[in-house]
Amino acid sequence: MRDRSRSARKDRARGRWGAVGGLVVELSDDTAGERAWAKGAKGERIVARRLEKLLAGHAVLLLHDRRIAGTRANIDHLAIGPGGVTVIDAKHLKGAVRRQSRGGLLKSRTEHLLIAGRDRTNLIDGMHRQLTHVRAVAGESINVQGLLCIVDAEGLPLLSTVTVNQIPVVGARGAAKLARRPGPLTVGQVAALRDRLAVAFPAYVG
């Protein structure tokens, strides 16, 4: 069982990080790199369970942990409902979440995501890349929105939503709320769209 589990982690790590991912697992189960990967995977599972619970009874279908062919990236969660597709990137990060604007006057103004004081705008950029892939499959007529879902929501503001470059940063409840948005898609259209996305973005095996 341990060997099969380790093999599955290597395959998954290669899918995310390329050849170096397998090396990380091969070197040691206790390396900082694998601990970070394991923490992220745990966060994805937590968000998956919360989404399943929060969306139970709603006309929203979920896909978890999907591969983006030809890249090292993955999509943590896809929620498909009457309002379209919600691309959800789960992040197991602690600390205050806020938006910072930079520039102005002589320089163009830019928006940045800070978590625990660190610039994590790369996460926003990564979500925009995921959205490009999903929109290409879903088609122009389908509304596709993306968000970052923070597993530990304590760092999120209570009375407002942090939005950076059109990407909201929310907890699981905020993610479920966006996924439940109303729209024109019928139950049959939602199911057909889910099937199309499942083929385009296959699940990790193992």
N, C-alpha and C positions, 0 to 999 in steps of 0.2 A: 504493500500500500504506500509506504514512504517513497519507494522508487517511482511508482506511478504518479504520485502527487508531485514529486520533484520534476519529473519529465513534463508534466502538464504546466508547471510554473515556468520551465525553460521555454516551452513553446509559446506561452503567453507573453513572456518577457521579450522573446525575439520579435513577436508581432508588434510590440510597442516600441522597443528600443533598437531593433535590428540585431546584428550579430553580437553586439556587446551585451544584450539582454541575457542571452544564454550563458555568456561568460560570467556575468554577475552571479547567477544561480550556481554555476559550476564551482566557483571559487569557494563559496561558503554560504550557509544559510544565515549567517550572522553578520554579513557585511552591511554597512550603512545603506548601500544601494538597495539591497534586497529588503531591508527593514522598511525603507521608504516605499518601495513597491508594495510590500505586504500591507502597509498602513493604508495606501491608496486603494488597494483591492478591498480591504475591510470597509472602508468608507463607501465604496460602490455598493457593497452588499447591504449595508445599513440603509442607504438611500433607496435601494431597490425594494426592501421590505416596507419602508415607510410609504413609498409611492403606491405599492400594491394595496396597502391598507387605506390610504387616503382617497384612492381612485376606485375602490370597490363600490359597485353599484352604479358607476357612471359609464357612459358609452365611450370609454377611452381604453385603447389597447396599448400594451407596453412591450418593448423589446429591450433587452439588457446586453451590455458588453458586446458590441458589434465591431467587426473589423472594417477598415477602409482599405480596399484593395489598392495595391501599388504604393502604399505609404506605411510609415511606422506608427501612425496614429490609430486611435480607436474612438468609438463613441460609447460613452458609458450607458446612456439610456435614451430611448426614443419613445415619446408618448404620442399616440395618434388618436385624434378625436374629431368631433364635428367641426371644430375650429381650425383644424390642420395638424401640423406636426410640431412638437416641442422637442428640441434637442437639449438634453440635460447633461452637463458635465459635473460630476460629483467631486468635491474637494474636501479632504480631511485636513483642514487647516485651522489653527487657533489664532485668536487675536482680533482686535478691532478691525472692522472692514469699513473703508471710506474711499470716496472719490477725491482726487486731487487734480485741480486744473493748473496747467503751467502755460507760460507764454503770455501773449497779449502785447499791446502797443506795437512794438517793432517785430515781434515774432508771432506766428500763428498759434492760437490757443489749442492745447492738446489735453486730453483726459487720461488720467492714470488711475489704476487700481492699487490701493495700498492695503495690505493685510499684516497686522502686527508691525506696522511701520515699514514693511518691505514692499518694494515696487513689484507687483505681480501682474502687470499689464500684459505680460506674455500669455496669461491664461485667457484674457479677452481676445487676443489675436488668434489663439488656438481655436476658440469657439467660432470666430468668423470663418476660419478655414473649414471647420466641420459643416457650418451652414452652407458654404459653397457646394460641398459634396452632396448634401442632402437635398438642396434645392434643385440640383441638376437631375436627381432621380425623381423627386416628387412632381416636378413640372411647375410652370409659371402660374398656373391657376390655383395652386395650393399654398396657403399661408404657412410659412415655416419660421418659427422663432426659436431663439436659443437663450440659455441662461446658465449661470454657474450656481450650483446648489452646495452650500456650505453645510457639512455634516454637523459640526458644532455651531449652532446658530447663536450662541451667546454673544459673539462679536458683532452681530448685525444690529443696526439701529432699530428701536422698537416702533417708532412712529413714521418711518419713511423707508423707501427702498433705494439702495445704492444702485445706480445704473451708470455704466461706463461704456461709452461708444455704442449705445443702444442695447447693451447686454445687461439685464438685471442680475444682481447677486443676491440670492435669497436662500431661505431654508427650504425644507421639504414641503411645508405647507404652501409656501409661495410658489414652488414649482408645480404642485398639484393644482393650485388655483389657475395658473396660466394654462396648464394642460386641459383643464375643464372648460376653457372658454367656448362660448357658443359659436356656431358656424353653420354653413350650408350642407356639410357632408352627411349623407345618410349612413345608417349602420352598415349597409353593404359596401358603400364607397370607403368607409373607414377600414373595413376588413380587407378590401382589395388593395388599398394603399399600404396597409401593414404588410401584406404578403409581398408587395413589390419592394418595399424597403428591406424586408428580411432576406430577399434574394440578393439585392445589391450590396447589403452590408451583413455578411454571414456571421454567425456566432462563433466565438472561440470554442475550440473543442478541448475537453479535458477539464 
